[in-house]
Amino acid sequence: QTNIFSDITNGTLPQVSWVIPTDADNDHPGEKSDYGPEWVASVVNAIGESKYWQSSAVIVIWDDWGGFYDNAAPPFQDEFGGLGFRVPMLVLSPYAVAGKKNGGYISHTPYEFASILKYIEQNWGLQSLGTTDVRATSIGNVFNYSQNPRSFAAIPSSKDAQYFIAQPPVEQHGDPQ
């Protein structure tokens, strides 16, 4: 979970990075720690305060919906059924569409996990993997590349990158579900 910090510091951040927190920092119910928000803030702040901000999109997603109730029924997609409960997604970028209130924009487009992959494929001119990315709607419509880039505002947090870098490695158990 901390390679991204050295990649930023060393100027070697790849064009696409997938960063996954340790069990202690992943926000899953039942974990003995709830440093997930601080971990996300440390990653976003490291990118936002670096030379990479002007060309970055930080997409924060959870692999679970974060609760045990959703007031909207999941849409039926194909012979495998629906998408399941909705999960939050945050897009932080100097080119994220500006909202009308407090700078935030809420997209009402139904996305799925493969929507991120579809955006990557379209943005870099890559072929489809031919899986759920075929049906997915790209998240490209949450960006406005013709607007003036938005400046970065750090996320207040009680833990910074150095806190997470200093954590000793521990055995990971993965998703408890």
BALOBA-1460 file (C-alpha; in Angstrom, 3 decimals):
// residues 177
<rec num="1" residu="q" x="0.000" y="0.000" z="0.000"/>
<rec num="2" residu="t" x="2.952" y="2.349" z="0.324"/>
<rec num="3" residu="n" x="4.730" y="1.856" z="-3.021"/>
<rec num="4" residu="i" x="2.784" y="4.790" z="-4.412"/>
<rec num="5" residu="f" x="4.544" y="7.134" z="-1.981"/>
<rec num="6" residu="s" x="8.022" y="6.107" z="-3.152"/>
<rec num="7" residu="d" x="6.859" y="6.212" z="-6.795"/>
<rec num="8" residu="i" x="5.717" y="9.823" z="-6.289"/>
<rec num="9" residu="t" x="8.906" y="10.800" z="-4.446"/>
<rec num="10" residu="n" x="11.153" y="9.110" z="-7.044"/>
<rec num="11" residu="g" x="9.224" y="10.531" z="-10.021"/>
<rec num="12" residu="t" x="8.341" y="7.029" z="-11.235"/>
<rec num="13" residu="l" x="4.570" y="6.997" z="-10.806"/>
<rec num="14" residu="p" x="3.128" y="4.893" z="-13.655"/>
<rec num="15" residu="q" x="0.352" y="6.226" z="-15.880"/>
<rec num="16" residu="v" x="-2.088" y="3.896" z="-14.115"/>
<rec num="17" residu="s" x="-1.701" y="2.661" z="-10.548"/>
<rec num="18" residu="w" x="-4.060" y="0.457" z="-8.571"/>
<rec num="19" residu="v" x="-3.481" y="1.007" z="-4.854"/>
<rec num="20" residu="i" x="-5.027" y="-1.342" z="-2.296"/>
<rec num="21" residu="p" x="-4.781" y="-0.769" z="1.462"/>
<rec num="22" residu="t" x="-3.742" y="-3.341" z="4.023"/>
<rec num="23" residu="d" x="-6.396" y="-5.088" z="6.090"/>
<rec num="24" residu="a" x="-5.925" y="-2.563" z="8.909"/>
<rec num="25" residu="d" x="-6.637" y="0.372" z="6.591"/>
<rec num="26" residu="n" x="-9.341" y="-1.014" z="4.297"/>
<rec num="27" residu="d" x="-12.564" y="0.036" z="6.065"/>
<rec num="28" residu="h" x="-13.986" y="-3.492" z="6.184"/>
<rec num="29" residu="p" x="-16.329" y="-4.110" z="9.108"/>
<rec num="30" residu="g" x="-14.715" y="-6.079" z="11.890"/>
<rec num="31" residu="e" x="-11.179" y="-4.773" z="11.435"/>
<rec num="32" residu="k" x="-9.417" y="-3.584" z="14.579"/>
<rec num="33" residu="s" x="-8.505" y="-0.267" z="12.926"/>
<rec num="34" residu="d" x="-10.506" y="2.430" z="11.232"/>
<rec num="35" residu="y" x="-7.688" y="4.321" z="9.541"/>
<rec num="36" residu="g" x="-9.202" y="3.881" z="6.079"/>
<rec num="37" residu="p" x="-10.178" y="7.543" z="5.674"/>
<rec num="38" residu="e" x="-6.722" y="8.694" z="6.821"/>
<rec num="39" residu="w" x="-5.048" y="6.245" z="4.441"/>
<rec num="40" residu="v" x="-7.121" y="7.533" z="1.506"/>
<rec num="41" residu="a" x="-6.335" y="11.125" z="2.522"/>
<rec num="42" residu="s" x="-2.599" y="10.356" z="2.685"/>
<rec num="43" residu="v" x="-2.619" y="8.917" z="-0.865"/>
<rec num="44" residu="v" x="-4.731" y="11.758" z="-2.289"/>
<rec num="45" residu="n" x="-2.621" y="14.396" z="-0.511"/>
<rec num="46" residu="a" x="0.632" y="12.833" z="-1.741"/>
<rec num="47" residu="i" x="-0.594" y="13.001" z="-5.343"/>
<rec num="48" residu="g" x="-2.244" y="16.408" z="-4.937"/>
<rec num="49" residu="e" x="0.877" y="17.989" z="-3.485"/>
<rec num="50" residu="s" x="3.147" y="16.506" z="-6.168"/>
<rec num="51" residu="k" x="4.005" y="17.338" z="-9.763"/>
<rec num="52" residu="y" x="1.520" y="14.645" z="-10.790"/>
<rec num="53" residu="w" x="-1.612" y="16.529" z="-9.723"/>
<rec num="54" residu="q" x="-2.019" y="18.462" z="-12.997"/>
<rec num="55" residu="s" x="-2.339" y="15.223" z="-14.983"/>
<rec num="56" residu="s" x="-4.004" y="12.916" z="-12.465"/>
<rec num="57" residu="a" x="-7.345" y="11.420" z="-11.690"/>
<rec num="58" residu="v" x="-7.627" y="9.727" z="-8.326"/>
<rec num="59" residu="i" x="-10.551" y="7.331" z="-8.254"/>
<rec num="60" residu="v" x="-11.539" y="6.049" z="-4.836"/>
<rec num="61" residu="i" x="-13.856" y="3.055" z="-4.725"/>
<rec num="62" residu="w" x="-14.825" y="0.479" z="-2.169"/>
<rec num="63" residu="d" x="-15.391" y="-3.180" z="-2.969"/>
<rec num="64" residu="d" x="-18.418" y="-3.304" z="-0.679"/>
<rec num="65" residu="w" x="-21.311" y="-0.956" z="-0.325"/>
<rec num="66" residu="g" x="-20.423" y="-0.023" z="3.240"/>
<rec num="67" residu="g" x="-23.699" y="-1.006" z="4.802"/>
<rec num="68" residu="f" x="-26.424" y="-3.546" z="4.795"/>
<rec num="69" residu="y" x="-29.207" y="-1.622" z="3.102"/>
<rec num="70" residu="d" x="-29.711" y="0.195" z="-0.173"/>
<rec num="71" residu="n" x="-32.991" y="1.937" z="-0.983"/>
<rec num="72" residu="a" x="-32.558" y="1.320" z="-4.736"/>
<rec num="73" residu="a" x="-32.870" y="-2.127" z="-6.255"/>
<rec num="74" residu="p" x="-29.818" y="-3.081" z="-8.358"/>
<rec num="75" residu="p" x="-30.532" y="-2.979" z="-12.108"/>
<rec num="76" residu="f" x="-30.741" y="-6.250" z="-14.024"/>
<rec num="77" residu="q" x="-27.844" y="-6.388" z="-16.512"/>
<rec num="78" residu="d" x="-27.550" y="-9.786" z="-18.144"/>
<rec num="79" residu="e" x="-27.984" y="-13.514" z="-17.607"/>
<rec num="80" residu="f" x="-25.754" y="-13.246" z="-14.520"/>
<rec num="81" residu="g" x="-28.205" y="-10.913" z="-12.799"/>
<rec num="82" residu="g" x="-27.829" y="-7.401" z="-11.490"/>
<rec num="83" residu="l" x="-24.840" y="-5.404" z="-10.442"/>
<rec num="84" residu="g" x="-25.565" y="-5.670" z="-6.733"/>
<rec num="85" residu="f" x="-25.693" y="-2.971" z="-4.117"/>
<rec num="86" residu="r" x="-24.379" y="0.464" z="-5.037"/>
<rec num="87" residu="v" x="-20.909" y="1.394" z="-3.828"/>
<rec num="88" residu="p" x="-19.452" y="4.880" z="-3.455"/>
<rec num="89" residu="m" x="-16.981" y="6.292" z="-5.965"/>
<rec num="90" residu="l" x="-15.046" y="9.526" z="-5.597"/>
<rec num="91" residu="v" x="-13.188" y="11.124" z="-8.503"/>
<rec num="92" residu="l" x="-10.574" y="13.721" z="-7.584"/>
<rec num="93" residu="s" x="-8.857" y="15.506" z="-10.432"/>
<rec num="94" residu="p" x="-8.031" y="19.014" z="-11.613"/>
<rec num="95" residu="y" x="-10.367" y="18.168" z="-14.502"/>
<rec num="96" residu="a" x="-13.255" y="16.691" z="-12.515"/>
<rec num="97" residu="v" x="-16.504" y="18.375" z="-13.490"/>
<rec num="98" residu="a" x="-17.203" y="21.222" z="-11.101"/>
<rec num="99" residu="g" x="-20.467" y="21.046" z="-9.220"/>
<rec num="100" residu="k" x="-22.809" y="23.875" z="-8.494"/>
<rec num="101" residu="k" x="-22.479" y="23.571" z="-4.710"/>
<rec num="102" residu="n" x="-19.186" y="23.452" z="-2.785"/>
<rec num="103" residu="g" x="-17.295" y="22.333" z="-5.894"/>
<rec num="104" residu="g" x="-18.741" y="18.824" z="-5.815"/>
<rec num="105" residu="y" x="-20.505" y="17.186" z="-8.739"/>
<rec num="106" residu="i" x="-22.809" y="14.195" z="-8.427"/>
<rec num="107" residu="s" x="-23.128" y="12.004" z="-11.480"/>
<rec num="108" residu="h" x="-26.361" y="10.074" z="-11.811"/>
<rec num="109" residu="t" x="-24.922" y="7.801" z="-14.482"/>
<rec num="110" residu="p" x="-24.967" y="4.130" z="-13.474"/>
<rec num="111" residu="y" x="-21.371" y="2.929" z="-13.382"/>
<rec num="112" residu="e" x="-19.833" y="-0.386" z="-12.438"/>
<rec num="113" residu="f" x="-16.291" y="-1.421" z="-11.535"/>
<rec num="114" residu="a" x="-15.511" y="-2.001" z="-15.213"/>
<rec num="115" residu="s" x="-16.419" y="1.639" z="-15.949"/>
<rec num="116" residu="i" x="-12.943" y="2.571" z="-14.730"/>
<rec num="117" residu="l" x="-11.373" y="0.001" z="-17.053"/>
<rec num="118" residu="k" x="-13.469" y="1.301" z="-19.957"/>
<rec num="119" residu="y" x="-12.196" y="4.838" z="-19.300"/>
<rec num="120" residu="i" x="-8.587" y="3.594" z="-19.229"/>
<rec num="121" residu="e" x="-9.118" y="1.715" z="-22.498"/>
<rec num="122" residu="q" x="-10.634" y="4.769" z="-24.181"/>
<rec num="123" residu="n" x="-8.136" y="7.248" z="-22.761"/>
<rec num="124" residu="w" x="-5.094" y="5.256" z="-23.894"/>
<rec num="125" residu="g" x="-6.628" y="3.823" z="-27.074"/>
<rec num="126" residu="l" x="-6.500" y="0.241" z="-25.814"/>
<rec num="127" residu="q" x="-8.614" y="-2.670" z="-26.978"/>
<rec num="128" residu="s" x="-11.413" y="-3.927" z="-24.799"/>
<rec num="129" residu="l" x="-10.709" y="-6.950" z="-22.645"/>
<rec num="130" residu="g" x="-14.079" y="-8.244" z="-23.826"/>
<rec num="131" residu="t" x="-15.517" y="-8.746" z="-20.346"/>
<rec num="132" residu="t" x="-17.802" y="-6.458" z="-18.377"/>
<rec num="133" residu="d" x="-15.976" y="-3.480" z="-19.893"/>
<rec num="134" residu="v" x="-17.995" y="-4.108" z="-23.069"/>
<rec num="135" residu="r" x="-21.275" y="-3.182" z="-21.379"/>
<rec num="136" residu="a" x="-19.886" y="-0.668" z="-18.884"/>
<rec num="137" residu="t" x="-20.333" y="3.064" z="-19.220"/>
<rec num="138" residu="s" x="-17.000" y="4.895" z="-19.088"/>
<rec num="139" residu="i" x="-16.447" y="7.357" z="-16.247"/>
<rec num="140" residu="g" x="-15.106" y="9.781" z="-18.874"/>
<rec num="141" residu="n" x="-18.170" y="11.995" z="-18.516"/>
<rec num="142" residu="v" x="-17.071" y="13.124" z="-15.031"/>
<rec num="143" residu="f" x="-14.116" y="14.990" z="-16.567"/>
<rec num="144" residu="n" x="-14.040" y="18.347" z="-18.350"/>
<rec num="145" residu="y" x="-10.647" y="18.642" z="-20.030"/>
<rec num="146" residu="s" x="-11.467" y="22.075" z="-21.456"/>
<rec num="147" residu="q" x="-11.913" y="23.741" z="-18.052"/>
<rec num="148" residu="n" x="-9.084" y="25.492" z="-16.240"/>
<rec num="149" residu="p" x="-7.442" y="22.907" z="-13.996"/>
<rec num="150" residu="r" x="-8.746" y="23.033" z="-10.456"/>
<rec num="151" residu="s" x="-6.175" y="23.635" z="-7.741"/>
<rec num="152" residu="f" x="-5.580" y="20.998" z="-5.103"/>
<rec num="153" residu="a" x="-6.880" y="21.436" z="-1.566"/>
<rec num="154" residu="a" x="-5.357" y="19.046" z="0.951"/>
<rec num="155" residu="i" x="-7.663" y="16.729" z="2.868"/>
<rec num="156" residu="p" x="-7.318" y="17.265" z="6.622"/>
<rec num="157" residu="s" x="-6.157" y="14.067" z="8.301"/>
<rec num="158" residu="s" x="-4.642" y="12.971" z="11.595"/>
<rec num="159" residu="k" x="-2.296" y="10.557" z="9.728"/>
<rec num="160" residu="d" x="0.043" y="11.331" z="6.836"/>
<rec num="161" residu="a" x="1.996" y="9.199" z="4.381"/>
<rec num="162" residu="q" x="4.881" y="8.814" z="6.833"/>
<rec num="163" residu="y" x="2.565" y="7.168" z="9.362"/>
<rec num="164" residu="f" x="1.567" y="4.480" z="6.847"/>
<rec num="165" residu="i" x="5.105" y="4.052" z="5.506"/>
<rec num="166" residu="a" x="6.311" y="3.401" z="9.080"/>
<rec num="167" residu="q" x="3.724" y="0.682" z="9.772"/>
<rec num="168" residu="p" x="5.384" y="-2.720" z="10.127"/>
<rec num="169" residu="p" x="4.273" y="-5.307" z="7.567"/>
<rec num="170" residu="v" x="1.623" y="-7.709" z="8.847"/>
<rec num="171" residu="e" x="0.017" y="-10.807" z="7.391"/>
<rec num="172" residu="q" x="-2.966" y="-9.906" z="5.216"/>
<rec num="173" residu="h" x="-6.167" y="-11.942" z="5.335"/>
<rec num="174" residu="g" x="-8.065" y="-10.223" z="2.535"/>
<rec num="175" residu="d" x="-11.756" y="-9.571" z="2.341"/>
<rec num="176" residu="p" x="-13.483" y="-11.201" z="5.332"/>
<rec num="177" residu="q" x="-16.687" y="-11.895" z="3.386"/>
